[in-house]
Amino acid sequence: MVRMSESPTPRRTAVVTGASSGIGAATARMLAAEGFSVFCAARRADRVEALADEIGGTAVVCDVTSEESVAALAELVGGRLDVLVNNAGGAFGSTPVAQADSDEWRRMYEVNVIGLMQVTRALLPALVASGAGMILNVGSTAGRTAYEGGAGYTAAKHGTQVVTETLRLELWDQPVRVCEIAPGMVKTDEFALVRFEGDREKAEAVYAGVAEPLTAEDVADAITWMVTRPPHVNIDELVIRPRAQAAQHKVHRVFE
């Protein structure tokens, strides 16, 4: 029996960055279904507002590469947070190092590494205050294996992995778990299209002949599983690929 004087258990809260589409949007939906109150953070106001309305969450227009924008996110979240999903990221271009575009490399490092750091730094006090916080960084198999034409992205995602490992060491005595999920080939509406600057033919070629690449929902389901483990269980890293992808460079394709 609950006494009238007792306060109800507060609803668990989560922040998902890059929530306007793909893995971020799917994760926000699944966490909401698990009972989380979700802060949906992304740059595109119309997208996050529609998502927040759909799941009963809170829309936050946020550019993770801007300290001012991230500070506004932290102020809105307040003094307590249960889960942070650092999903904002991206790949831009696929040129070899000899022809690399410096601006593309900077953009990838800014969003995949600096942005992740800024959001984590800003929200860490609230995660500690929860008594059982979790930081879940969305990395990539590109953060483990190099491939031709992907040096800028693989360098940035290796950075994501190393920041995750370092953070776990630095927070070893704090009530915060630090985890990473590293997806392989995931077919979403925008990832490859953004990478190739809207060139749909190039974007579709990435998945050509692959019967079943991962979907955003596949990755979101794995993230939700990681987030809902008991507080003493830390999933250091989870690598998830489609069955057709044995390795970064070895993918089963069938062409009729």
FIKOLZA-1660 file (N, C-alpha, C; in steps of 0.1 Angstrom, whole numbers, plus 5000, padded with zeros to 4 digits):
% residues 256
   i   px   py   pz ch aa at
   1 5008 4988 5000  A  M  N
   1 5000 5000 5000  A  M CA
   1 5009 5012 5000  A  M  C
   2 5006 5022 4991  A  V  N
   2 5013 5035 4991  A  V CA
   2 5006 5045 5000  A  V  C
   3 5014 5050 5009  A  R  N
   3 5008 5061 5018  A  R CA
   3 5006 5074 5010  A  R  C
   4 4997 5081 5013  A  M  N
   4 4994 5094 5006  A  M CA
   4 5005 5104 5007  A  M  C
   5 5013 5103 5018  A  S  N
   5 5024 5112 5019  A  S CA
   5 5036 5109 5011  A  S  C
   6 5036 5097 5005  A  E  N
   6 5048 5093 4997  A  E CA
   6 5047 5099 4983  A  E  C
   7 5058 5103 4977  A  S  N
   7 5058 5108 4964  A  S CA
   7 5059 5097 4954  A  S  C
   8 5052 5098 4943  A  P  N
   8 5053 5088 4932  A  P CA
   8 5067 5087 4926  A  P  C
   9 5070 5075 4921  A  T  N
   9 5083 5074 4915  A  T CA
   9 5084 5082 4903  A  T  C
  10 5094 5091 4901  A  P  N
  10 5095 5100 4890  A  P CA
  10 5097 5092 4877  A  P  C
  11 5091 5096 4866  A  R  N
  11 5092 5090 4853  A  R CA
  11 5106 5091 4848  A  R  C
  12 5112 5080 4843  A  R  N
  12 5125 5080 4838  A  R CA
  12 5126 5089 4826  A  R  C
  13 5137 5096 4825  A  T  N
  13 5139 5106 4814  A  T CA
  13 5151 5102 4806  A  T  C
  14 5150 5105 4793  A  A  N
  14 5161 5102 4783  A  A CA
  14 5162 5114 4774  A  A  C
  15 5175 5116 4770  A  V  N
  15 5178 5126 4759  A  V CA
  15 5183 5117 4747  A  V  C
  16 5177 5120 4735  A  V  N
  16 5182 5114 4723  A  V CA
  16 5186 5125 4713  A  V  C
  17 5199 5126 4710  A  T  N
  17 5203 5135 4700  A  T CA
  17 5202 5130 4686  A  T  C
  18 5201 5138 4676  A  G  N
  18 5199 5134 4663  A  G CA
  18 5186 5126 4661  A  G  C
  19 5176 5131 4668  A  A  N
  19 5163 5124 4668  A  A CA
  19 5154 5128 4657  A  A  C
  20 5158 5135 4647  A  S  N
  20 5149 5139 4637  A  S CA
  20 5146 5129 4626  A  S  C
  21 5154 5118 4626  A  S  N
  21 5152 5108 4616  A  S CA
  21 5160 5095 4620  A  S  C
  22 5159 5085 4612  A  G  N
  22 5167 5073 4613  A  G CA
  22 5167 5066 4627  A  G  C
  23 5179 5063 4631  A  I  N
  23 5181 5056 4644  A  I CA
  23 5177 5064 4656  A  I  C
  24 5179 5077 4655  A  G  N
  24 5175 5086 4666  A  G CA
  24 5160 5086 4668  A  G  C
  25 5153 5088 4657  A  A  N
  25 5138 5088 4658  A  A CA
  25 5132 5075 4663  A  A  C
  26 5138 5064 4657  A  A  N
  26 5133 5051 4661  A  A CA
  26 5136 5048 4676  A  A  C
  27 5148 5053 4681  A  T  N
  27 5151 5051 4695  A  T CA
  27 5142 5059 4704  A  T  C
  28 5139 5071 4700  A  A  N
  28 5130 5079 4708  A  A CA
  28 5117 5072 4710  A  A  C
  29 5112 5067 4699  A  R  N
  29 5099 5060 4699  A  R CA
  29 5099 5048 4708  A  R  C
  30 5110 5040 4707  A  M  N
  30 5110 5028 4716  A  M CA
  30 5112 5031 4730  A  M  C
  31 5120 5041 4733  A  L  N
  31 5122 5045 4747  A  L CA
  31 5109 5050 4753  A  L  C
  32 5102 5058 4745  A  A  N
  32 5089 5063 4750  A  A CA
  32 5079 5051 4753  A  A  C
  33 5080 5041 4744  A  A  N
  33 5071 5029 4746  A  A CA
  33 5075 5021 4759  A  A  C
  34 5088 5023 4763  A  E  N
  34 5092 5017 4775  A  E CA
  34 5089 5025 4788  A  E  C
  35 5083 5036 4786  A  G  N
  35 5079 5045 4797  A  G CA
  35 5088 5057 4800  A  G  C
  36 5098 5059 4791  A  F  N
  36 5106 5071 4793  A  F CA
  36 5099 5084 4788  A  F  C
  37 5102 5094 4795  A  S  N
  37 5099 5108 4790  A  S CA
  37 5111 5112 4782  A  S  C
  38 5110 5114 4769  A  V  N
  38 5121 5116 4760  A  V CA
  38 5122 5130 4755  A  V  C
  39 5134 5136 4757  A  F  N
  39 5138 5149 4751  A  F CA
  39 5143 5145 4737  A  F  C
  40 5136 5150 4726  A  C  N
  40 5140 5147 4713  A  C CA
  40 5148 5159 4707  A  C  C
  41 5161 5157 4706  A  A  N
  41 5169 5168 4703  A  A CA
  41 5175 5167 4688  A  A  C
  42 5174 5177 4681  A  A  N
  42 5179 5177 4667  A  A CA
  42 5178 5191 4662  A  A  C
  43 5184 5194 4650  A  R  N
  43 5184 5207 4644  A  R CA
  43 5171 5211 4638  A  R  C
  44 5164 5201 4632  A  R  N
  44 5152 5204 4624  A  R CA
  44 5140 5205 4633  A  R  C
  45 5135 5217 4635  A  A  N
  45 5124 5219 4644  A  A CA
  45 5112 5211 4640  A  A  C
  46 5108 5212 4627  A  D  N
  46 5096 5205 4623  A  D CA
  46 5096 5190 4626  A  D  C
  47 5107 5184 4624  A  R  N
  47 5108 5170 4626  A  R CA
  47 5107 5166 4640  A  R  C
  48 5115 5173 4649  A  V  N
  48 5115 5169 4663  A  V CA
  48 5101 5173 4670  A  V  C
  49 5095 5183 4665  A  E  N
  49 5082 5187 4671  A  E CA
  49 5072 5177 4668  A  E  C
  50 5072 5172 4655  A  A  N
  50 5062 5161 4651  A  A CA
  50 5065 5149 4659  A  A  C
  51 5077 5145 4661  A  L  N
  51 5081 5133 4668  A  L CA
  51 5077 5134 4683  A  L  C
  52 5080 5145 4689  A  A  N
  52 5076 5147 4703  A  A CA
  52 5061 5147 4705  A  A  C
  53 5054 5153 4696  A  D  N
  53 5039 5152 4696  A  D CA
  53 5034 5138 4696  A  D  C
  54 5041 5130 4687  A  E  N
  54 5037 5116 4685  A  E CA
  54 5039 5107 4697  A  E  C
  55 5050 5109 4704  A  I  N
  55 5053 5101 4715  A  I CA
  55 5051 5107 4729  A  I  C
  56 5046 5119 4730  A  G  N
  56 5045 5126 4743  A  G CA
  56 5058 5130 4749  A  G  C
  57 5067 5134 4740  A  G  N
  57 5080 5138 4745  A  G CA
  57 5082 5153 4745  A  G  C
  58 5094 5157 4745  A  T  N
  58 5097 5172 4745  A  T CA
  58 5107 5175 4734  A  T  C
  59 5103 5184 4725  A  A  N
  59 5111 5187 4713  A  A CA
  59 5121 5198 4717  A  A  C
  60 5134 5195 4713  A  V  N
  60 5144 5205 4716  A  V CA
  60 5152 5207 4703  A  V  C
  61 5152 5219 4698  A  V  N
  61 5160 5223 4687  A  V CA
  61 5174 5225 4692  A  V  C
  62 5183 5216 4687  A  C  N
  62 5197 5216 4693  A  C CA
  62 5207 5212 4682  A  C  C
  63 5218 5220 4681  A  D  N
  63 5229 5217 4673  A  D CA
  63 5240 5213 4682  A  D  C
  64 5244 5200 4682  A  V  N
  64 5254 5195 4692  A  V CA
  64 5268 5201 4690  A  V  C
  65 5270 5207 4679  A  T  N
  65 5283 5213 4677  A  T CA
  65 5284 5228 4682  A  T  C
  66 5273 5233 4687  A  S  N
  66 5272 5246 4693  A  S CA
  66 5271 5245 4708  A  S  C
  67 5281 5251 4715  A  E  N
  67 5281 5251 4730  A  E CA
  67 5269 5258 4735  A  E  C
  68 5264 5269 4729  A  E  N
  68 5253 5276 4734  A  E CA
  68 5240 5268 4732  A  E  C
  69 5239 5261 4721  A  S  N
  69 5227 5253 4719  A  S CA
  69 5227 5241 4729  A  S  C
  70 5238 5235 4731  A  V  N
  70 5239 5224 4741  A  V CA
  70 5236 5229 4755  A  V  C
  71 5241 5241 4759  A  A  N
  71 5238 5246 4772  A  A CA
  71 5223 5248 4774  A  A  C
  72 5216 5253 4763  A  A  N
  72 5201 5254 4764  A  A CA
  72 5194 5241 4766  A  A  C
  73 5200 5230 4759  A  L  N
  73 5194 5217 4761  A  L CA
  73 5196 5213 4776  A  L  C
  74 5207 5215 4781  A  A  N
  74 5210 5211 4795  A  A CA
  74 5201 5218 4805  A  A  C
  75 5198 5231 4802  A  E  N
  75 5190 5239 4811  A  E CA
  75 5175 5234 4810  A  E  C
  76 5171 5230 4799  A  L  N
  76 5157 5224 4797  A  L CA
  76 5156 5211 4804  A  L  C
  77 5166 5203 4803  A  V  N
  77 5166 5189 4809  A  V CA
  77 5165 5190 4825  A  V  C
  78 5173 5200 4830  A  G  N
  78 5172 5202 4845  A  G CA
  78 5182 5194 4852  A  G  C
  79 5180 5191 4865  A  G  N
  79 5190 5186 4874  A  G CA
  79 5191 5171 4875  A  G  C
  80 5182 5164 4867  A  R  N
  80 5182 5149 4868  A  R CA
  80 5179 5143 4855  A  R  C
  81 5187 5133 4851  A  L  N
  81 5186 5126 4838  A  L CA
  81 5190 5112 4839  A  L  C
  82 5182 5103 4834  A  D  N
  82 5185 5088 4835  A  D CA
  82 5193 5083 4824  A  D  C
  83 5191 5087 4811  A  V  N
  83 5197 5082 4800  A  V CA
  83 5201 5092 4790  A  V  C
  84 5213 5092 4784  A  L  N
  84 5217 5100 4773  A  L CA
  84 5221 5091 4762  A  L  C
  85 5214 5093 4750  A  V  N
  85 5218 5085 4738  A  V CA
  85 5224 5096 4729  A  V  C
  86 5237 5095 4728  A  N  N
  86 5245 5104 4719  A  N CA
  86 5244 5098 4705  A  N  C
  87 5234 5101 4697  A  N  N
  87 5232 5095 4684  A  N CA
  87 5236 5105 4673  A  N  C
  88 5236 5117 4675  A  A  N
  88 5239 5127 4664  A  A CA
  88 5253 5124 4658  A  A  C
  89 5253 5123 4645  A  G  N
  89 5266 5120 4638  A  G CA
  89 5264 5121 4624  A  G  C
  90 5273 5116 4616  A  G  N
  90 5271 5116 4602  A  G CA
  90 5284 5114 4594  A  G  C
  91 5283 5110 4582  A  A  N
  91 5294 5108 4573  A  A CA
  91 5292 5118 4561  A  A  C
  92 5303 5124 4557  A  F  N
  92 5302 5134 4545  A  F CA
  92 5313 5131 4536  A  F  C
  93 5309 5126 4524  A  G  N
  93 5319 5124 4513  A  G CA
  93 5325 5110 4514  A  G  C
  94 5332 5106 4504  A  S  N
  94 5339 5093 4503  A  S CA
  94 5352 5093 4495  A  S  C
  95 5358 5105 4495  A  T  N
  95 5370 5106 4487  A  T CA
  95 5382 5100 4494  A  T  C
  96 5392 5095 4487  A  P  N
  96 5404 5090 4493  A  P CA
  96 5412 5102 4500  A  P  C
  97 5421 5098 4508  A  V  N
  97 5429 5108 4516  A  V CA
  97 5436 5118 4506  A  V  C
  98 5441 5113 4495  A  A  N
  98 5448 5122 4486  A  A CA
  98 5440 5133 4480  A  A  C
  99 5426 5131 4480  A  Q  N
  99 5417 5141 4475  A  Q CA
  99 5407 5146 4485  A  Q  C
 100 5411 5144 4498  A  A  N
 100 5401 5147 4509  A  A CA
 100 5398 5162 4509  A  A  C
 101 5385 5164 4513  A  D  N
 101 5380 5177 4515  A  D CA
 101 5382 5181 4530  A  D  C
 102 5390 5191 4533  A  S  N
 102 5392 5194 4547  A  S CA
 102 5380 5198 4555  A  S  C
 103 5371 5205 4548  A  D  N
 103 5358 5209 4555  A  D CA
 103 5350 5197 4558  A  D  C
 104 5349 5187 4550  A  E  N
 104 5341 5175 4553  A  E CA
 104 5347 5168 4565  A  E  C
 105 5360 5167 4565  A  W  N
 105 5366 5161 4577  A  W CA
 105 5363 5168 4590  A  W  C
 106 5364 5182 4589  A  R  N
 106 5361 5190 4601  A  R CA
 106 5347 5188 4606  A  R  C
 107 5338 5187 4596  A  R  N
 107 5323 5185 4600  A  R CA
 107 5321 5172 4606  A  R  C
 108 5328 5162 4601  A  M  N
 108 5326 5148 4607  A  M CA
 108 5332 5148 4621  A  M  C
 109 5344 5154 4623  A  Y  N
 109 5350 5154 4637  A  Y CA
 109 5341 5162 4646  A  Y  C
 110 5336 5173 4641  A  E  N
 110 5328 5182 4650  A  E CA
 110 5315 5175 4655  A  E  C
 111 5308 5168 4646  A  V  N
 111 5296 5162 4650  A  V CA
 111 5298 5149 4658  A  V  C
 112 5307 5141 4653  A  N  N
 112 5309 5127 4659  A  N CA
 112 5317 5127 4671  A  N  C
 113 5326 5137 4673  A  V  N
 113 5334 5137 4685  A  V CA
 113 5332 5149 4694  A  V  C
 114 5334 5161 4688  A  I  N
 114 5332 5173 4696  A  I CA
 114 5318 5175 4701  A  I  C
 115 5309 5172 4693  A  G  N
 115 5295 5173 4697  A  G CA
 115 5291 5163 4708  A  G  C
 116 5296 5151 4706  A  L  N
 116 5293 5141 4716  A  L CA
 116 5299 5145 4730  A  L  C
 117 5311 5151 4729  A  M  N
 117 5318 5155 4741  A  M CA
 117 5310 5167 4748  A  M  C
 118 5305 5176 4740  A  Q  N
 118 5298 5188 4745  A  Q CA
 118 5285 5184 4752  A  Q  C
 119 5278 5175 4746  A  V  N
 119 5265 5171 4752  A  V CA
 119 5268 5163 4764  A  V  C
 120 5277 5154 4764  A  T  N
 120 5281 5146 4776  A  T CA
 120 5285 5155 4787  A  T  C
 121 5294 5164 4785  A  R  N
 121 5299 5173 4795  A  R CA
 121 5287 5181 4801  A  R  C
 122 5278 5186 4793  A  A  N
 122 5267 5194 4798  A  A CA
 122 5257 5186 4806  A  A  C
 123 5255 5174 4803  A  L  N
 123 5244 5166 4809  A  L CA
 123 5250 5156 4820  A  L  C
 124 5263 5155 4821  A  L  N
 124 5268 5146 4831  A  L CA
 124 5264 5148 4845  A  L  C
 125 5263 5161 4850  A  P  N
 125 5259 5163 4864  A  P CA
 125 5245 5158 4866  A  P  C
 126 5236 5159 4857  A  A  N
 126 5222 5154 4858  A  A CA
 126 5222 5139 4858  A  A  C
 127 5231 5133 4850  A  L  N
 127 5232 5118 4849  A  L CA
 127 5237 5112 4863  A  L  C
 128 5247 5119 4868  A  V  N
 128 5252 5115 4882  A  V CA
 128 5241 5116 4892  A  V  C
 129 5234 5127 4891  A  A  N
 129 5223 5130 4901  A  A CA
 129 5212 5120 4901  A  A  C
 130 5210 5113 4890  A  S  N
 130 5200 5103 4890  A  S CA
 130 5203 5091 4898  A  S  C
 131 5216 5089 4901  A  G  N
 131 5220 5077 4909  A  G CA
 131 5222 5065 4901  A  G  C
 132 5218 5065 4889  A  A  N
 132 5219 5053 4880  A  A CA
 132 5218 5057 4865  A  A  C
 133 5227 5067 4862  A  G  N
 133 5226 5072 4848  A  G CA
 133 5233 5063 4838  A  G  C
 134 5230 5065 4825  A  M  N
 134 5236 5058 4814  A  M CA
 134 5239 5067 4803  A  M  C
 135 5251 5066 4798  A  I  N
 135 5255 5073 4785  A  I CA
 135 5257 5062 4775  A  I  C
 136 5250 5063 4764  A  L  N
 136 5251 5053 4753  A  L CA
 136 5254 5061 4741  A  L  C
 137 5266 5058 4736  A  N  N
 137 5271 5065 4724  A  N CA
 137 5269 5056 4712  A  N  C
 138 5264 5062 4701  A  V  N
 138 5262 5054 4689  A  V CA
 138 5274 5056 4680  A  V  C
 139 5282 5045 4680  A  G  N
 139 5294 5045 4672  A  G CA
 139 5291 5038 4658  A  G  C
 140 5300 5030 4654  A  S  N
 140 5299 5024 4641  A  S CA
 140 5310 5013 4640  A  S  C
 141 5307 5003 4631  A  T  N
 141 5318 4993 4628  A  T CA
 141 5329 5001 4621  A  T  C
 142 5326 5012 4615  A  A  N
 142 5337 5021 4609  A  A CA
 142 5346 5026 4619  A  A  C
 143 5342 5025 4632  A  G  N
 143 5351 5029 4643  A  G CA
 143 5360 5018 4647  A  G  C
 144 5360 5007 4640  A  R  N
 144 5368 4995 4643  A  R CA
 144 5377 4990 4631  A  R  C
 145 5371 4993 4619  A  T  N
 145 5378 4988 4607  A  T CA
 145 5378 4999 4596  A  T  C
 146 5390 5001 4590  A  A  N
 146 5392 5011 4580  A  A CA
 146 5387 5005 4566  A  A  C
 147 5383 5014 4557  A  Y  N
 147 5380 5010 4544  A  Y CA
 147 5383 5022 4534  A  Y  C
 148 5386 5018 4522  A  E  N
 148 5390 5028 4512  A  E CA
 148 5379 5039 4510  A  E  C
 149 5383 5051 4510  A  G  N
 149 5373 5062 4508  A  G CA
 149 5366 5066 4520  A  G  C
 150 5369 5060 4532  A  G  N
 150 5362 5063 4544  A  G CA
 150 5370 5068 4555  A  G  C
 151 5382 5073 4552  A  A  N
 151 5392 5077 4562  A  A CA
 151 5386 5087 4572  A  A  C
 152 5380 5098 4566  A  G  N
 152 5375 5108 4575  A  G CA
 152 5364 5103 4585  A  G  C
 153 5355 5095 4580  A  Y  N
 153 5344 5089 4588  A  Y CA
 153 5350 5079 4598  A  Y  C
 154 5359 5070 4593  A  T  N
 154 5364 5060 4602  A  T CA
 154 5373 5067 4613  A  T  C
 155 5380 5077 4610  A  A  N
 155 5388 5084 4620  A  A CA
 155 5379 5091 4630  A  A  C
 156 5368 5097 4626  A  A  N
 156 5358 5103 4635  A  A CA
 156 5352 5092 4644  A  A  C
 157 5348 5081 4638  A  K  N
 157 5341 5070 4646  A  K CA
 157 5351 5063 4655  A  K  C
 158 5363 5062 4651  A  H  N
 158 5373 5057 4660  A  H CA
 158 5374 5066 4672  A  H  C
 159 5373 5079 4670  A  G  N
 159 5372 5089 4681  A  G CA
 159 5361 5087 4690  A  G  C
 160 5349 5084 4685  A  T  N
 160 5337 5081 4693  A  T CA
 160 5340 5069 4702  A  T  C
 161 5346 5059 4697  A  Q  N
 161 5350 5047 4705  A  Q CA
 161 5359 5050 4716  A  Q  C
 162 5370 5057 4713  A  V  N
 162 5380 5060 4723  A  V CA
 162 5375 5070 4733  A  V  C
 163 5367 5079 4730  A  V  N
 163 5360 5088 4740  A  V CA
 163 5352 5079 4749  A  V  C
 164 5345 5070 4744  A  T  N
 164 5336 5061 4752  A  T CA
 164 5345 5053 4762  A  T  C
 165 5356 5047 4757  A  E  N
 165 5364 5039 4766  A  E CA
 165 5371 5048 4777  A  E  C
 166 5375 5060 4773  A  T  N
 166 5381 5069 4782  A  T CA
 166 5371 5074 4793  A  T  C
 167 5359 5077 4789  A  L  N
 167 5349 5082 4798  A  L CA
 167 5346 5071 4808  A  L  C
 168 5345 5058 4804  A  R  N
 168 5342 5047 4813  A  R CA
 168 5353 5046 4824  A  R  C
 169 5366 5048 4820  A  L  N
 169 5376 5048 4830  A  L CA
 169 5376 5060 4839  A  L  C
 170 5372 5072 4834  A  E  N
 170 5371 5084 4842  A  E CA
 170 5360 5084 4852  A  E  C
 171 5349 5077 4848  A  L  N
 171 5337 5076 4857  A  L CA
 171 5336 5063 4864  A  L  C
 172 5347 5056 4866  A  W  N
 172 5346 5043 4872  A  W CA
 172 5340 5043 4886  A  W  C
 173 5341 5054 4894  A  D  N
 173 5336 5055 4907  A  D CA
 173 5323 5063 4908  A  D  C
 174 5317 5066 4897  A  Q  N
 174 5304 5073 4896  A  Q CA
 174 5292 5064 4892  A  Q  C
 175 5280 5068 4896  A  P  N
 175 5269 5059 4893  A  P CA
 175 5263 5062 4879  A  P  C
 176 5272 5060 4869  A  V  N
 176 5269 5062 4855  A  V CA
 176 5275 5051 4847  A  V  C
 177 5267 5044 4839  A  R  N
 177 5272 5034 4830  A  R CA
 177 5276 5041 4817  A  R  C
 178 5286 5036 4810  A  V  N
 178 5290 5042 4797  A  V CA
 178 5291 5030 4787  A  V  C
 179 5283 5031 4777  A  C  N
 179 5281 5020 4767  A  C CA
 179 5283 5026 4753  A  C  C
 180 5286 5016 4743  A  E  N
 180 5286 5020 4729  A  E CA
 180 5279 5009 4721  A  E  C
 181 5271 5013 4711  A  I  N
 181 5266 5004 4701  A  I CA
 181 5273 5007 4688  A  I  C
 182 5278 4997 4681  A  A  N
 182 5285 4999 4668  A  A CA
 182 5278 4992 4657  A  A  C
 183 5268 4999 4650  A  P  N
 183 5261 4992 4639  A  P CA
 183 5270 4991 4627  A  P  C
 184 5267 4980 4619  A  G  N
 184 5273 4979 4606  A  G CA
 184 5264 4985 4596  A  G  C
 185 5260 4978 4586  A  M  N
 185 5252 4983 4575  A  M CA
 185 5238 4985 4579  A  M  C
 186 5234 4998 4580  A  V  N
 186 5220 5001 4583  A  V CA
 186 5214 5010 4572  A  V  C
 187 5203 5006 4567  A  K  N
 187 5197 5013 4556  A  K CA
 187 5186 5023 4562  A  K  C
 188 5189 5035 4562  A  T  N
 188 5179 5045 4567  A  T CA
 188 5176 5055 4556  A  T  C
 189 5166 5063 4558  A  D  N
 189 5162 5072 4547  A  D CA
 189 5172 5082 4543  A  D  C
 190 5181 5086 4552  A  E  N
 190 5190 5097 4549  A  E CA
 190 5205 5095 4550  A  E  C
 191 5210 5085 4557  A  F  N
 191 5224 5085 4560  A  F CA
 191 5233 5085 4547  A  F  C
 192 5230 5076 4538  A  A  N
 192 5238 5075 4526  A  A CA
 192 5235 5087 4517  A  A  C
 193 5223 5091 4517  A  L  N
 193 5219 5102 4509  A  L CA
 193 5226 5115 4513  A  L  C
 194 5227 5117 4526  A  V  N
 194 5235 5129 4531  A  V CA
 194 5249 5128 4527  A  V  C
 195 5255 5115 4529  A  R  N
 195 5269 5113 4526  A  R CA
 195 5273 5117 4512  A  R  C
 196 5264 5114 4503  A  F  N
 196 5266 5116 4488  A  F CA
 196 5259 5128 4483  A  F  C
 197 5256 5138 4492  A  E  N
 197 5250 5151 4488  A  E CA
 197 5238 5150 4480  A  E  C
 198 5229 5140 4483  A  G  N
 198 5217 5139 4476  A  G CA
 198 5217 5131 4464  A  G  C
 199 5228 5125 4461  A  D  N
 199 5230 5116 4449  A  D CA
 199 5223 5103 4452  A  D  C
 200 5211 5101 4448  A  R  N
 200 5203 5089 4451  A  R CA
 200 5209 5076 4445  A  R  C
 201 5215 5077 4433  A  E  N
 201 5221 5066 4427  A  E CA
 201 5233 5060 4435  A  E  C
 202 5241 5069 4440  A  K  N
 202 5253 5065 4448  A  K CA
 202 5248 5060 4461  A  K  C
 203 5238 5066 4467  A  A  N
 203 5233 5062 4480  A  A CA
 203 5227 5047 4479  A  A  C
 204 5219 5045 4468  A  E  N
 204 5213 5032 4467  A  E CA
 204 5223 5021 4464  A  E  C
 205 5235 5025 4457  A  A  N
 205 5245 5015 4454  A  A CA
 205 5251 5009 4467  A  A  C
 206 5251 5016 4478  A  V  N
 206 5257 5011 4490  A  V CA
 206 5250 4998 4494  A  V  C
 207 5237 4998 4492  A  Y  N
 207 5228 4986 4496  A  Y CA
 207 5224 4977 4485  A  Y  C
 208 5230 4979 4473  A  A  N
 208 5226 4972 4461  A  A CA
 208 5228 4957 4463  A  A  C
 209 5218 4949 4461  A  G  N
 209 5219 4934 4462  A  G CA
 209 5219 4928 4476  A  G  C
 210 5218 4937 4486  A  V  N
 210 5217 4932 4500  A  V CA
 210 5202 4930 4503  A  V  C
 211 5199 4918 4506  A  A  N
 211 5184 4915 4508  A  A CA
 211 5179 4922 4520  A  A  C
 212 5186 4921 4531  A  E  N
 212 5181 4927 4544  A  E CA
 212 5192 4934 4552  A  E  C
 213 5195 4946 4548  A  P  N
 213 5204 4954 4557  A  P CA
 213 5196 4957 4570  A  P  C
 214 5204 4961 4580  A  L  N
 214 5197 4965 4593  A  L CA
 214 5188 4977 4590  A  L  C
 215 5178 4978 4598  A  T  N
 215 5169 4990 4598  A  T CA
 215 5172 4998 4611  A  T  C
 216 5167 5010 4610  A  A  N
 216 5168 5019 4622  A  A CA
 216 5161 5013 4634  A  A  C
 217 5150 5006 4632  A  E  N
 217 5143 4999 4643  A  E CA
 217 5151 4988 4649  A  E  C
 218 5159 4981 4641  A  D  N
 218 5168 4970 4646  A  D CA
 218 5178 4976 4656  A  D  C
 219 5184 4987 4652  A  V  N
 219 5194 4993 4661  A  V CA
 219 5187 4999 4673  A  V  C
 220 5176 5005 4672  A  A  N
 220 5168 5011 4683  A  A CA
 220 5164 5000 4693  A  A  C
 221 5160 4989 4688  A  D  N
 221 5157 4977 4697  A  D CA
 221 5168 4973 4705  A  D  C
 222 5180 4972 4699  A  A  N
 222 5192 4969 4706  A  A CA
 222 5196 4979 4717  A  A  C
 223 5195 4992 4713  A  I  N
 223 5197 5003 4722  A  I CA
 223 5188 5002 4734  A  I  C
 224 5175 5000 4732  A  T  N
 224 5165 4999 4742  A  T CA
 224 5169 4987 4752  A  T  C
 225 5173 4976 4746  A  W  N
 225 5177 4965 4755  A  W CA
 225 5189 4969 4764  A  W  C
 226 5199 4975 4758  A  M  N
 226 5210 4980 4766  A  M CA
 226 5206 4989 4777  A  M  C
 227 5198 4998 4774  A  V  N
 227 5193 5009 4784  A  V CA
 227 5185 5002 4795  A  V  C
 228 5178 4992 4792  A  T  N
 228 5169 4986 4802  A  T CA
 228 5175 4974 4810  A  T  C
 229 5188 4972 4809  A  R  N
 229 5195 4962 4817  A  R CA
 229 5195 4967 4832  A  R  C
 230 5196 4958 4842  A  P  N
 230 5197 4962 4856  A  P CA
 230 5209 4972 4858  A  P  C
 231 5207 4981 4867  A  P  N
 231 5217 4992 4869  A  P CA
 231 5232 4988 4871  A  P  C
 232 5234 4975 4876  A  H  N
 232 5247 4970 4878  A  H CA
 232 5254 4964 4866  A  H  C
 233 5246 4963 4855  A  V  N
 233 5251 4957 4842  A  V CA
 233 5255 4967 4832  A  V  C
 234 5267 4967 4828  A  N  N
 234 5272 4976 4818  A  N CA
 234 5275 4969 4805  A  N  C
 235 5269 4972 4794  A  I  N
 235 5272 4966 4781  A  I CA
 235 5283 4975 4775  A  I  C
 236 5296 4972 4777  A  D  N
 236 5307 4980 4772  A  D CA
 236 5305 4984 4757  A  D  C
 237 5303 4974 4749  A  E  N
 237 5301 4976 4735  A  E CA
 237 5293 4965 4729  A  E  C
 238 5285 4969 4719  A  L  N
 238 5277 4959 4712  A  L CA
 238 5278 4962 4697  A  L  C
 239 5284 4952 4690  A  V  N
 239 5285 4953 4676  A  V CA
 239 5273 4946 4669  A  V  C
 240 5266 4953 4660  A  I  N
 240 5254 4947 4654  A  I CA
 240 5255 4949 4639  A  I  C
 241 5254 4938 4632  A  R  N
 241 5254 4938 4617  A  R CA
 241 5243 4930 4612  A  R  C
 242 5239 4932 4599  A  P  N
 242 5230 4923 4592  A  P CA
 242 5237 4910 4589  A  P  C
 243 5230 4899 4588  A  R  N
 243 5236 4886 4586  A  R CA
 243 5244 4887 4573  A  R  C
 244 5240 4895 4563  A  A  N
 244 5247 4895 4550  A  A CA
 244 5261 4902 4551  A  A  C
 245 5264 4908 4562  A  Q  N
 245 5277 4915 4563  A  Q CA
 245 5286 4908 4573  A  Q  C
 246 5295 4900 4567  A  A  N
 246 5305 4893 4576  A  A CA
 246 5316 4902 4581  A  A  C
 247 5319 4912 4574  A  A  N
 247 5329 4922 4578  A  A CA
 247 5326 4935 4570  A  A  C
 248 5334 4945 4574  A  Q  N
 248 5332 4958 4567  A  Q CA
 248 5332 4957 4552  A  Q  C
 249 5342 4949 4547  A  H  N
 249 5344 4948 4533  A  H CA
 249 5338 4936 4526  A  H  C
 250 5331 4927 4534  A  K  N
 250 5327 4914 4529  A  K CA
 250 5311 4914 4531  A  K  C
 251 5304 4917 4520  A  V  N
 251 5290 4917 4521  A  V CA
 251 5284 4908 4510  A  V  C
 252 5274 4900 4514  A  H  N
 252 5268 4891 4505  A  H CA
 252 5257 4899 4497  A  H  C
 253 5259 4900 4483  A  R  N
 253 5250 4907 4475  A  R CA
 253 5245 4897 4464  A  R  C
 254 5232 4898 4461  A  V  N
 254 5226 4889 4451  A  V CA
 254 5220 4898 4440  A  V  C
 255 5225 4896 4428  A  F  N
 255 5220 4904 4417  A  F CA
 255 5213 4895 4407  A  F  C
 256 5201 4898 4403  A  E  N
 256 5193 4889 4393  A  E CA
 256 5198 4892 4379  A  E  C
% end
